[in-house]
Amino acid sequence: MLLRDRNSGQKLELNWYPNGSPYATTYLAGEGLDHIAFRVNDLAGTLKKLIAANVETVEIPPALREGGSGTDGASYQVKLAYVKDPDGNWIEFYEHSTPIPLSIPDGY
């Protein structure tokens, strides 16, 4: 299920898989579909605030921290980092080279 707020454009995708589904696996921290992500305009500043609040960061390989190119061949820069919530779930924060738009995008 994909939920999208009409006012802010924020999206939340919820996945549930029944027993027997090849996707119904035990939770593994950091697995692709089992975390939530937030886009921020200033990743370094956001991390600084989280670390000051004693939030645990997650080390990821340097090659996964930055990079990217669009499906149209255009280059862009993405920086990302992960922290853990009190239950050990990973939370992703990422910064895109283009600022967060002031208007709501039409879709993905």
Phi and psi restraints in degrees (range 20) as a CNS / XPLOR table:
assign (resid 1 and name C) (resid 2 and name N)
       (resid 2 and name CA) (resid 2 and name C) 1.0 -113.6 20.0 2
assign (resid 2 and name N) (resid 2 and name CA)
       (resid 2 and name C) (resid 3 and name N) 1.0 117.6 20.0 2
assign (resid 2 and name C) (resid 3 and name N)
       (resid 3 and name CA) (resid 3 and name C) 1.0 -102.9 20.0 2
assign (resid 3 and name N) (resid 3 and name CA)
       (resid 3 and name C) (resid 4 and name N) 1.0 136.3 20.0 2
assign (resid 3 and name C) (resid 4 and name N)
       (resid 4 and name CA) (resid 4 and name C) 1.0 -136.7 20.0 2
assign (resid 4 and name N) (resid 4 and name CA)
       (resid 4 and name C) (resid 5 and name N) 1.0 125.8 20.0 2
assign (resid 4 and name C) (resid 5 and name N)
       (resid 5 and name CA) (resid 5 and name C) 1.0 -76.3 20.0 2
assign (resid 5 and name N) (resid 5 and name CA)
       (resid 5 and name C) (resid 6 and name N) 1.0 125.8 20.0 2
assign (resid 5 and name C) (resid 6 and name N)
       (resid 6 and name CA) (resid 6 and name C) 1.0 -67.1 20.0 2
assign (resid 6 and name N) (resid 6 and name CA)
       (resid 6 and name C) (resid 7 and name N) 1.0 -28.7 20.0 2
assign (resid 6 and name C) (resid 7 and name N)
       (resid 7 and name CA) (resid 7 and name C) 1.0 -82.1 20.0 2
assign (resid 7 and name N) (resid 7 and name CA)
       (resid 7 and name C) (resid 8 and name N) 1.0 -44.7 20.0 2
assign (resid 7 and name C) (resid 8 and name N)
       (resid 8 and name CA) (resid 8 and name C) 1.0 -100.8 20.0 2
assign (resid 8 and name N) (resid 8 and name CA)
       (resid 8 and name C) (resid 9 and name N) 1.0 -20.3 20.0 2
assign (resid 8 and name C) (resid 9 and name N)
       (resid 9 and name CA) (resid 9 and name C) 1.0 83.4 20.0 2
assign (resid 9 and name N) (resid 9 and name CA)
       (resid 9 and name C) (resid 10 and name N) 1.0 -3.0 20.0 2
assign (resid 9 and name C) (resid 10 and name N)
       (resid 10 and name CA) (resid 10 and name C) 1.0 -60.8 20.0 2
assign (resid 10 and name N) (resid 10 and name CA)
       (resid 10 and name C) (resid 11 and name N) 1.0 143.1 20.0 2
assign (resid 10 and name C) (resid 11 and name N)
       (resid 11 and name CA) (resid 11 and name C) 1.0 -123.5 20.0 2
assign (resid 11 and name N) (resid 11 and name CA)
       (resid 11 and name C) (resid 12 and name N) 1.0 145.0 20.0 2
assign (resid 11 and name C) (resid 12 and name N)
       (resid 12 and name CA) (resid 12 and name C) 1.0 -134.6 20.0 2
assign (resid 12 and name N) (resid 12 and name CA)
       (resid 12 and name C) (resid 13 and name N) 1.0 119.5 20.0 2
assign (resid 12 and name C) (resid 13 and name N)
       (resid 13 and name CA) (resid 13 and name C) 1.0 -102.9 20.0 2
assign (resid 13 and name N) (resid 13 and name CA)
       (resid 13 and name C) (resid 14 and name N) 1.0 124.6 20.0 2
assign (resid 13 and name C) (resid 14 and name N)
       (resid 14 and name CA) (resid 14 and name C) 1.0 -111.8 20.0 2
assign (resid 14 and name N) (resid 14 and name CA)
       (resid 14 and name C) (resid 15 and name N) 1.0 130.4 20.0 2
assign (resid 14 and name C) (resid 15 and name N)
       (resid 15 and name CA) (resid 15 and name C) 1.0 -120.1 20.0 2
assign (resid 15 and name N) (resid 15 and name CA)
       (resid 15 and name C) (resid 16 and name N) 1.0 136.8 20.0 2
assign (resid 15 and name C) (resid 16 and name N)
       (resid 16 and name CA) (resid 16 and name C) 1.0 -139.5 20.0 2
assign (resid 16 and name N) (resid 16 and name CA)
       (resid 16 and name C) (resid 17 and name N) 1.0 133.5 20.0 2
assign (resid 16 and name C) (resid 17 and name N)
       (resid 17 and name CA) (resid 17 and name C) 1.0 -124.3 20.0 2
assign (resid 17 and name N) (resid 17 and name CA)
       (resid 17 and name C) (resid 18 and name N) 1.0 129.5 20.0 2
assign (resid 17 and name C) (resid 18 and name N)
       (resid 18 and name CA) (resid 18 and name C) 1.0 -71.3 20.0 2
assign (resid 18 and name N) (resid 18 and name CA)
       (resid 18 and name C) (resid 19 and name N) 1.0 158.6 20.0 2
assign (resid 18 and name C) (resid 19 and name N)
       (resid 19 and name CA) (resid 19 and name C) 1.0 -53.6 20.0 2
assign (resid 19 and name N) (resid 19 and name CA)
       (resid 19 and name C) (resid 20 and name N) 1.0 139.6 20.0 2
assign (resid 19 and name C) (resid 20 and name N)
       (resid 20 and name CA) (resid 20 and name C) 1.0 95.6 20.0 2
assign (resid 20 and name N) (resid 20 and name CA)
       (resid 20 and name C) (resid 21 and name N) 1.0 -18.9 20.0 2
assign (resid 20 and name C) (resid 21 and name N)
       (resid 21 and name CA) (resid 21 and name C) 1.0 -71.3 20.0 2
assign (resid 21 and name N) (resid 21 and name CA)
       (resid 21 and name C) (resid 22 and name N) 1.0 141.5 20.0 2
assign (resid 21 and name C) (resid 22 and name N)
       (resid 22 and name CA) (resid 22 and name C) 1.0 -64.0 20.0 2
assign (resid 22 and name N) (resid 22 and name CA)
       (resid 22 and name C) (resid 23 and name N) 1.0 -14.8 20.0 2
assign (resid 22 and name C) (resid 23 and name N)
       (resid 23 and name CA) (resid 23 and name C) 1.0 -95.1 20.0 2
assign (resid 23 and name N) (resid 23 and name CA)
       (resid 23 and name C) (resid 24 and name N) 1.0 -7.4 20.0 2
assign (resid 23 and name C) (resid 24 and name N)
       (resid 24 and name CA) (resid 24 and name C) 1.0 -84.0 20.0 2
assign (resid 24 and name N) (resid 24 and name CA)
       (resid 24 and name C) (resid 25 and name N) 1.0 82.6 20.0 2
assign (resid 24 and name C) (resid 25 and name N)
       (resid 25 and name CA) (resid 25 and name C) 1.0 -114.4 20.0 2
assign (resid 25 and name N) (resid 25 and name CA)
       (resid 25 and name C) (resid 26 and name N) 1.0 163.4 20.0 2
assign (resid 25 and name C) (resid 26 and name N)
       (resid 26 and name CA) (resid 26 and name C) 1.0 -64.8 20.0 2
assign (resid 26 and name N) (resid 26 and name CA)
       (resid 26 and name C) (resid 27 and name N) 1.0 141.0 20.0 2
assign (resid 26 and name C) (resid 27 and name N)
       (resid 27 and name CA) (resid 27 and name C) 1.0 -59.0 20.0 2
assign (resid 27 and name N) (resid 27 and name CA)
       (resid 27 and name C) (resid 28 and name N) 1.0 132.8 20.0 2
assign (resid 27 and name C) (resid 28 and name N)
       (resid 28 and name CA) (resid 28 and name C) 1.0 -128.4 20.0 2
assign (resid 28 and name N) (resid 28 and name CA)
       (resid 28 and name C) (resid 29 and name N) 1.0 116.3 20.0 2
assign (resid 28 and name C) (resid 29 and name N)
       (resid 29 and name CA) (resid 29 and name C) 1.0 -52.5 20.0 2
assign (resid 29 and name N) (resid 29 and name CA)
       (resid 29 and name C) (resid 30 and name N) 1.0 130.2 20.0 2
assign (resid 29 and name C) (resid 30 and name N)
       (resid 30 and name CA) (resid 30 and name C) 1.0 88.7 20.0 2
assign (resid 30 and name N) (resid 30 and name CA)
       (resid 30 and name C) (resid 31 and name N) 1.0 -3.6 20.0 2
assign (resid 30 and name C) (resid 31 and name N)
       (resid 31 and name CA) (resid 31 and name C) 1.0 -62.9 20.0 2
assign (resid 31 and name N) (resid 31 and name CA)
       (resid 31 and name C) (resid 32 and name N) 1.0 144.4 20.0 2
assign (resid 31 and name C) (resid 32 and name N)
       (resid 32 and name CA) (resid 32 and name C) 1.0 -44.6 20.0 2
assign (resid 32 and name N) (resid 32 and name CA)
       (resid 32 and name C) (resid 33 and name N) 1.0 -48.3 20.0 2
assign (resid 32 and name C) (resid 33 and name N)
       (resid 33 and name CA) (resid 33 and name C) 1.0 -96.8 20.0 2
assign (resid 33 and name N) (resid 33 and name CA)
       (resid 33 and name C) (resid 34 and name N) 1.0 4.6 20.0 2
assign (resid 33 and name C) (resid 34 and name N)
       (resid 34 and name CA) (resid 34 and name C) 1.0 -113.8 20.0 2
assign (resid 34 and name N) (resid 34 and name CA)
       (resid 34 and name C) (resid 35 and name N) 1.0 45.6 20.0 2
assign (resid 34 and name C) (resid 35 and name N)
       (resid 35 and name CA) (resid 35 and name C) 1.0 -153.7 20.0 2
assign (resid 35 and name N) (resid 35 and name CA)
       (resid 35 and name C) (resid 36 and name N) 1.0 170.1 20.0 2
assign (resid 35 and name C) (resid 36 and name N)
       (resid 36 and name CA) (resid 36 and name C) 1.0 -114.3 20.0 2
assign (resid 36 and name N) (resid 36 and name CA)
       (resid 36 and name C) (resid 37 and name N) 1.0 147.5 20.0 2
assign (resid 36 and name C) (resid 37 and name N)
       (resid 37 and name CA) (resid 37 and name C) 1.0 -127.4 20.0 2
assign (resid 37 and name N) (resid 37 and name CA)
       (resid 37 and name C) (resid 38 and name N) 1.0 145.6 20.0 2
assign (resid 37 and name C) (resid 38 and name N)
       (resid 38 and name CA) (resid 38 and name C) 1.0 -128.1 20.0 2
assign (resid 38 and name N) (resid 38 and name CA)
       (resid 38 and name C) (resid 39 and name N) 1.0 129.9 20.0 2
assign (resid 38 and name C) (resid 39 and name N)
       (resid 39 and name CA) (resid 39 and name C) 1.0 -87.0 20.0 2
assign (resid 39 and name N) (resid 39 and name CA)
       (resid 39 and name C) (resid 40 and name N) 1.0 133.1 20.0 2
assign (resid 39 and name C) (resid 40 and name N)
       (resid 40 and name CA) (resid 40 and name C) 1.0 -128.6 20.0 2
assign (resid 40 and name N) (resid 40 and name CA)
       (resid 40 and name C) (resid 41 and name N) 1.0 156.7 20.0 2
assign (resid 40 and name C) (resid 41 and name N)
       (resid 41 and name CA) (resid 41 and name C) 1.0 -83.7 20.0 2
assign (resid 41 and name N) (resid 41 and name CA)
       (resid 41 and name C) (resid 42 and name N) 1.0 -21.6 20.0 2
assign (resid 41 and name C) (resid 42 and name N)
       (resid 42 and name CA) (resid 42 and name C) 1.0 -137.0 20.0 2
assign (resid 42 and name N) (resid 42 and name CA)
       (resid 42 and name C) (resid 43 and name N) 1.0 89.6 20.0 2
assign (resid 42 and name C) (resid 43 and name N)
       (resid 43 and name CA) (resid 43 and name C) 1.0 -63.3 20.0 2
assign (resid 43 and name N) (resid 43 and name CA)
       (resid 43 and name C) (resid 44 and name N) 1.0 -45.0 20.0 2
assign (resid 43 and name C) (resid 44 and name N)
       (resid 44 and name CA) (resid 44 and name C) 1.0 -60.3 20.0 2
assign (resid 44 and name N) (resid 44 and name CA)
       (resid 44 and name C) (resid 45 and name N) 1.0 -43.7 20.0 2
assign (resid 44 and name C) (resid 45 and name N)
       (resid 45 and name CA) (resid 45 and name C) 1.0 -66.4 20.0 2
assign (resid 45 and name N) (resid 45 and name CA)
       (resid 45 and name C) (resid 46 and name N) 1.0 -39.5 20.0 2
assign (resid 45 and name C) (resid 46 and name N)
       (resid 46 and name CA) (resid 46 and name C) 1.0 -63.5 20.0 2
assign (resid 46 and name N) (resid 46 and name CA)
       (resid 46 and name C) (resid 47 and name N) 1.0 -46.1 20.0 2
assign (resid 46 and name C) (resid 47 and name N)
       (resid 47 and name CA) (resid 47 and name C) 1.0 -63.2 20.0 2
assign (resid 47 and name N) (resid 47 and name CA)
       (resid 47 and name C) (resid 48 and name N) 1.0 -39.2 20.0 2
assign (resid 47 and name C) (resid 48 and name N)
       (resid 48 and name CA) (resid 48 and name C) 1.0 -58.5 20.0 2
assign (resid 48 and name N) (resid 48 and name CA)
       (resid 48 and name C) (resid 49 and name N) 1.0 -44.9 20.0 2
assign (resid 48 and name C) (resid 49 and name N)
       (resid 49 and name CA) (resid 49 and name C) 1.0 -65.2 20.0 2
assign (resid 49 and name N) (resid 49 and name CA)
       (resid 49 and name C) (resid 50 and name N) 1.0 -41.4 20.0 2
assign (resid 49 and name C) (resid 50 and name N)
       (resid 50 and name CA) (resid 50 and name C) 1.0 -66.4 20.0 2
assign (resid 50 and name N) (resid 50 and name CA)
       (resid 50 and name C) (resid 51 and name N) 1.0 -42.5 20.0 2
assign (resid 50 and name C) (resid 51 and name N)
       (resid 51 and name CA) (resid 51 and name C) 1.0 -64.9 20.0 2
assign (resid 51 and name N) (resid 51 and name CA)
       (resid 51 and name C) (resid 52 and name N) 1.0 -39.5 20.0 2
assign (resid 51 and name C) (resid 52 and name N)
       (resid 52 and name CA) (resid 52 and name C) 1.0 -62.0 20.0 2
assign (resid 52 and name N) (resid 52 and name CA)
       (resid 52 and name C) (resid 53 and name N) 1.0 -26.5 20.0 2
assign (resid 52 and name C) (resid 53 and name N)
       (resid 53 and name CA) (resid 53 and name C) 1.0 -91.8 20.0 2
assign (resid 53 and name N) (resid 53 and name CA)
       (resid 53 and name C) (resid 54 and name N) 1.0 13.7 20.0 2
assign (resid 53 and name C) (resid 54 and name N)
       (resid 54 and name CA) (resid 54 and name C) 1.0 64.3 20.0 2
assign (resid 54 and name N) (resid 54 and name CA)
       (resid 54 and name C) (resid 55 and name N) 1.0 31.1 20.0 2
assign (resid 54 and name C) (resid 55 and name N)
       (resid 55 and name CA) (resid 55 and name C) 1.0 -80.5 20.0 2
assign (resid 55 and name N) (resid 55 and name CA)
       (resid 55 and name C) (resid 56 and name N) 1.0 134.2 20.0 2
assign (resid 55 and name C) (resid 56 and name N)
       (resid 56 and name CA) (resid 56 and name C) 1.0 -77.6 20.0 2
assign (resid 56 and name N) (resid 56 and name CA)
       (resid 56 and name C) (resid 57 and name N) 1.0 128.5 20.0 2
assign (resid 56 and name C) (resid 57 and name N)
       (resid 57 and name CA) (resid 57 and name C) 1.0 -90.4 20.0 2
assign (resid 57 and name N) (resid 57 and name CA)
       (resid 57 and name C) (resid 58 and name N) 1.0 162.0 20.0 2
assign (resid 57 and name C) (resid 58 and name N)
       (resid 58 and name CA) (resid 58 and name C) 1.0 -116.7 20.0 2
assign (resid 58 and name N) (resid 58 and name CA)
       (resid 58 and name C) (resid 59 and name N) 1.0 127.2 20.0 2
assign (resid 58 and name C) (resid 59 and name N)
       (resid 59 and name CA) (resid 59 and name C) 1.0 -78.8 20.0 2
assign (resid 59 and name N) (resid 59 and name CA)
       (resid 59 and name C) (resid 60 and name N) 1.0 129.8 20.0 2
assign (resid 59 and name C) (resid 60 and name N)
       (resid 60 and name CA) (resid 60 and name C) 1.0 -126.8 20.0 2
assign (resid 60 and name N) (resid 60 and name CA)
       (resid 60 and name C) (resid 61 and name N) 1.0 156.9 20.0 2
assign (resid 60 and name C) (resid 61 and name N)
       (resid 61 and name CA) (resid 61 and name C) 1.0 -58.0 20.0 2
assign (resid 61 and name N) (resid 61 and name CA)
       (resid 61 and name C) (resid 62 and name N) 1.0 141.5 20.0 2
assign (resid 61 and name C) (resid 62 and name N)
       (resid 62 and name CA) (resid 62 and name C) 1.0 -53.2 20.0 2
assign (resid 62 and name N) (resid 62 and name CA)
       (resid 62 and name C) (resid 63 and name N) 1.0 -35.0 20.0 2
assign (resid 62 and name C) (resid 63 and name N)
       (resid 63 and name CA) (resid 63 and name C) 1.0 -64.2 20.0 2
assign (resid 63 and name N) (resid 63 and name CA)
       (resid 63 and name C) (resid 64 and name N) 1.0 -21.7 20.0 2
assign (resid 63 and name C) (resid 64 and name N)
       (resid 64 and name CA) (resid 64 and name C) 1.0 -92.6 20.0 2
assign (resid 64 and name N) (resid 64 and name CA)
       (resid 64 and name C) (resid 65 and name N) 1.0 -7.3 20.0 2
assign (resid 64 and name C) (resid 65 and name N)
       (resid 65 and name CA) (resid 65 and name C) 1.0 -80.4 20.0 2
assign (resid 65 and name N) (resid 65 and name CA)
       (resid 65 and name C) (resid 66 and name N) 1.0 -24.6 20.0 2
assign (resid 65 and name C) (resid 66 and name N)
       (resid 66 and name CA) (resid 66 and name C) 1.0 -146.6 20.0 2
assign (resid 66 and name N) (resid 66 and name CA)
       (resid 66 and name C) (resid 67 and name N) 1.0 156.8 20.0 2
assign (resid 66 and name C) (resid 67 and name N)
       (resid 67 and name CA) (resid 67 and name C) 1.0 134.9 20.0 2
assign (resid 67 and name N) (resid 67 and name CA)
       (resid 67 and name C) (resid 68 and name N) 1.0 -174.3 20.0 2
assign (resid 67 and name C) (resid 68 and name N)
       (resid 68 and name CA) (resid 68 and name C) 1.0 130.9 20.0 2
assign (resid 68 and name N) (resid 68 and name CA)
       (resid 68 and name C) (resid 69 and name N) 1.0 158.6 20.0 2
assign (resid 68 and name C) (resid 69 and name N)
       (resid 69 and name CA) (resid 69 and name C) 1.0 -155.4 20.0 2
assign (resid 69 and name N) (resid 69 and name CA)
       (resid 69 and name C) (resid 70 and name N) 1.0 147.6 20.0 2
assign (resid 69 and name C) (resid 70 and name N)
       (resid 70 and name CA) (resid 70 and name C) 1.0 -78.8 20.0 2
assign (resid 70 and name N) (resid 70 and name CA)
       (resid 70 and name C) (resid 71 and name N) 1.0 164.5 20.0 2
assign (resid 70 and name C) (resid 71 and name N)
       (resid 71 and name CA) (resid 71 and name C) 1.0 -66.0 20.0 2
assign (resid 71 and name N) (resid 71 and name CA)
       (resid 71 and name C) (resid 72 and name N) 1.0 -18.5 20.0 2
assign (resid 71 and name C) (resid 72 and name N)
       (resid 72 and name CA) (resid 72 and name C) 1.0 -89.0 20.0 2
assign (resid 72 and name N) (resid 72 and name CA)
       (resid 72 and name C) (resid 73 and name N) 1.0 5.6 20.0 2
assign (resid 72 and name C) (resid 73 and name N)
       (resid 73 and name CA) (resid 73 and name C) 1.0 88.9 20.0 2
assign (resid 73 and name N) (resid 73 and name CA)
       (resid 73 and name C) (resid 74 and name N) 1.0 -7.5 20.0 2
assign (resid 73 and name C) (resid 74 and name N)
       (resid 74 and name CA) (resid 74 and name C) 1.0 -71.2 20.0 2
assign (resid 74 and name N) (resid 74 and name CA)
       (resid 74 and name C) (resid 75 and name N) 1.0 142.4 20.0 2
assign (resid 74 and name C) (resid 75 and name N)
       (resid 75 and name CA) (resid 75 and name C) 1.0 -86.9 20.0 2
assign (resid 75 and name N) (resid 75 and name CA)
       (resid 75 and name C) (resid 76 and name N) 1.0 146.4 20.0 2
assign (resid 75 and name C) (resid 76 and name N)
       (resid 76 and name CA) (resid 76 and name C) 1.0 -148.8 20.0 2
assign (resid 76 and name N) (resid 76 and name CA)
       (resid 76 and name C) (resid 77 and name N) 1.0 166.6 20.0 2
assign (resid 76 and name C) (resid 77 and name N)
       (resid 77 and name CA) (resid 77 and name C) 1.0 -117.8 20.0 2
assign (resid 77 and name N) (resid 77 and name CA)
       (resid 77 and name C) (resid 78 and name N) 1.0 129.5 20.0 2
assign (resid 77 and name C) (resid 78 and name N)
       (resid 78 and name CA) (resid 78 and name C) 1.0 -126.2 20.0 2
assign (resid 78 and name N) (resid 78 and name CA)
       (resid 78 and name C) (resid 79 and name N) 1.0 133.6 20.0 2
assign (resid 78 and name C) (resid 79 and name N)
       (resid 79 and name CA) (resid 79 and name C) 1.0 -117.6 20.0 2
assign (resid 79 and name N) (resid 79 and name CA)
       (resid 79 and name C) (resid 80 and name N) 1.0 137.6 20.0 2
assign (resid 79 and name C) (resid 80 and name N)
       (resid 80 and name CA) (resid 80 and name C) 1.0 -142.3 20.0 2
assign (resid 80 and name N) (resid 80 and name CA)
       (resid 80 and name C) (resid 81 and name N) 1.0 157.3 20.0 2
assign (resid 80 and name C) (resid 81 and name N)
       (resid 81 and name CA) (resid 81 and name C) 1.0 -150.9 20.0 2
assign (resid 81 and name N) (resid 81 and name CA)
       (resid 81 and name C) (resid 82 and name N) 1.0 157.8 20.0 2
assign (resid 81 and name C) (resid 82 and name N)
       (resid 82 and name CA) (resid 82 and name C) 1.0 -123.7 20.0 2
assign (resid 82 and name N) (resid 82 and name CA)
       (resid 82 and name C) (resid 83 and name N) 1.0 147.1 20.0 2
assign (resid 82 and name C) (resid 83 and name N)
       (resid 83 and name CA) (resid 83 and name C) 1.0 -129.6 20.0 2
assign (resid 83 and name N) (resid 83 and name CA)
       (resid 83 and name C) (resid 84 and name N) 1.0 169.9 20.0 2
assign (resid 83 and name C) (resid 84 and name N)
       (resid 84 and name CA) (resid 84 and name C) 1.0 -112.0 20.0 2
assign (resid 84 and name N) (resid 84 and name CA)
       (resid 84 and name C) (resid 85 and name N) 1.0 140.0 20.0 2
assign (resid 84 and name C) (resid 85 and name N)
       (resid 85 and name CA) (resid 85 and name C) 1.0 -81.3 20.0 2
assign (resid 85 and name N) (resid 85 and name CA)
       (resid 85 and name C) (resid 86 and name N) 1.0 175.9 20.0 2
assign (resid 85 and name C) (resid 86 and name N)
       (resid 86 and name CA) (resid 86 and name C) 1.0 -58.9 20.0 2
assign (resid 86 and name N) (resid 86 and name CA)
       (resid 86 and name C) (resid 87 and name N) 1.0 -21.4 20.0 2
assign (resid 86 and name C) (resid 87 and name N)
       (resid 87 and name CA) (resid 87 and name C) 1.0 -93.5 20.0 2
assign (resid 87 and name N) (resid 87 and name CA)
       (resid 87 and name C) (resid 88 and name N) 1.0 1.4 20.0 2
assign (resid 87 and name C) (resid 88 and name N)
       (resid 88 and name CA) (resid 88 and name C) 1.0 89.9 20.0 2
assign (resid 88 and name N) (resid 88 and name CA)
       (resid 88 and name C) (resid 89 and name N) 1.0 2.5 20.0 2
assign (resid 88 and name C) (resid 89 and name N)
       (resid 89 and name CA) (resid 89 and name C) 1.0 -73.0 20.0 2
assign (resid 89 and name N) (resid 89 and name CA)
       (resid 89 and name C) (resid 90 and name N) 1.0 141.4 20.0 2
assign (resid 89 and name C) (resid 90 and name N)
       (resid 90 and name CA) (resid 90 and name C) 1.0 -81.1 20.0 2
assign (resid 90 and name N) (resid 90 and name CA)
       (resid 90 and name C) (resid 91 and name N) 1.0 140.5 20.0 2
assign (resid 90 and name C) (resid 91 and name N)
       (resid 91 and name CA) (resid 91 and name C) 1.0 -124.8 20.0 2
assign (resid 91 and name N) (resid 91 and name CA)
       (resid 91 and name C) (resid 92 and name N) 1.0 126.7 20.0 2
assign (resid 91 and name C) (resid 92 and name N)
       (resid 92 and name CA) (resid 92 and name C) 1.0 -96.9 20.0 2
assign (resid 92 and name N) (resid 92 and name CA)
       (resid 92 and name C) (resid 93 and name N) 1.0 138.0 20.0 2
assign (resid 92 and name C) (resid 93 and name N)
       (resid 93 and name CA) (resid 93 and name C) 1.0 -122.2 20.0 2
assign (resid 93 and name N) (resid 93 and name CA)
       (resid 93 and name C) (resid 94 and name N) 1.0 133.0 20.0 2
assign (resid 93 and name C) (resid 94 and name N)
       (resid 94 and name CA) (resid 94 and name C) 1.0 -138.9 20.0 2
assign (resid 94 and name N) (resid 94 and name CA)
       (resid 94 and name C) (resid 95 and name N) 1.0 150.4 20.0 2
assign (resid 94 and name C) (resid 95 and name N)
       (resid 95 and name CA) (resid 95 and name C) 1.0 -119.7 20.0 2
assign (resid 95 and name N) (resid 95 and name CA)
       (resid 95 and name C) (resid 96 and name N) 1.0 129.4 20.0 2
assign (resid 95 and name C) (resid 96 and name N)
       (resid 96 and name CA) (resid 96 and name C) 1.0 -101.7 20.0 2
assign (resid 96 and name N) (resid 96 and name CA)
       (resid 96 and name C) (resid 97 and name N) 1.0 150.3 20.0 2
assign (resid 96 and name C) (resid 97 and name N)
       (resid 97 and name CA) (resid 97 and name C) 1.0 -65.5 20.0 2
assign (resid 97 and name N) (resid 97 and name CA)
       (resid 97 and name C) (resid 98 and name N) 1.0 -21.6 20.0 2
assign (resid 97 and name C) (resid 98 and name N)
       (resid 98 and name CA) (resid 98 and name C) 1.0 -97.5 20.0 2
assign (resid 98 and name N) (resid 98 and name CA)
       (resid 98 and name C) (resid 99 and name N) 1.0 137.5 20.0 2
assign (resid 98 and name C) (resid 99 and name N)
       (resid 99 and name CA) (resid 99 and name C) 1.0 -61.2 20.0 2
assign (resid 99 and name N) (resid 99 and name CA)
       (resid 99 and name C) (resid 100 and name N) 1.0 158.1 20.0 2
assign (resid 99 and name C) (resid 100 and name N)
       (resid 100 and name CA) (resid 100 and name C) 1.0 -63.5 20.0 2
assign (resid 100 and name N) (resid 100 and name CA)
       (resid 100 and name C) (resid 101 and name N) 1.0 126.1 20.0 2
assign (resid 100 and name C) (resid 101 and name N)
       (resid 101 and name CA) (resid 101 and name C) 1.0 -66.6 20.0 2
assign (resid 101 and name N) (resid 101 and name CA)
       (resid 101 and name C) (resid 102 and name N) 1.0 150.1 20.0 2
assign (resid 101 and name C) (resid 102 and name N)
       (resid 102 and name CA) (resid 102 and name C) 1.0 -77.3 20.0 2
assign (resid 102 and name N) (resid 102 and name CA)
       (resid 102 and name C) (resid 103 and name N) 1.0 -24.5 20.0 2
assign (resid 102 and name C) (resid 103 and name N)
       (resid 103 and name CA) (resid 103 and name C) 1.0 -101.6 20.0 2
assign (resid 103 and name N) (resid 103 and name CA)
       (resid 103 and name C) (resid 104 and name N) 1.0 161.2 20.0 2
assign (resid 103 and name C) (resid 104 and name N)
       (resid 104 and name CA) (resid 104 and name C) 1.0 -77.5 20.0 2
assign (resid 104 and name N) (resid 104 and name CA)
       (resid 104 and name C) (resid 105 and name N) 1.0 127.0 20.0 2
assign (resid 104 and name C) (resid 105 and name N)
       (resid 105 and name CA) (resid 105 and name C) 1.0 -70.2 20.0 2
assign (resid 105 and name N) (resid 105 and name CA)
       (resid 105 and name C) (resid 106 and name N) 1.0 154.7 20.0 2
assign (resid 105 and name C) (resid 106 and name N)
       (resid 106 and name CA) (resid 106 and name C) 1.0 -71.3 20.0 2
assign (resid 106 and name N) (resid 106 and name CA)
       (resid 106 and name C) (resid 107 and name N) 1.0 -28.1 20.0 2
assign (resid 106 and name C) (resid 107 and name N)
       (resid 107 and name CA) (resid 107 and name C) 1.0 -170.2 20.0 2
assign (resid 107 and name N) (resid 107 and name CA)
       (resid 107 and name C) (resid 108 and name N) 1.0 -165.1 20.0 2
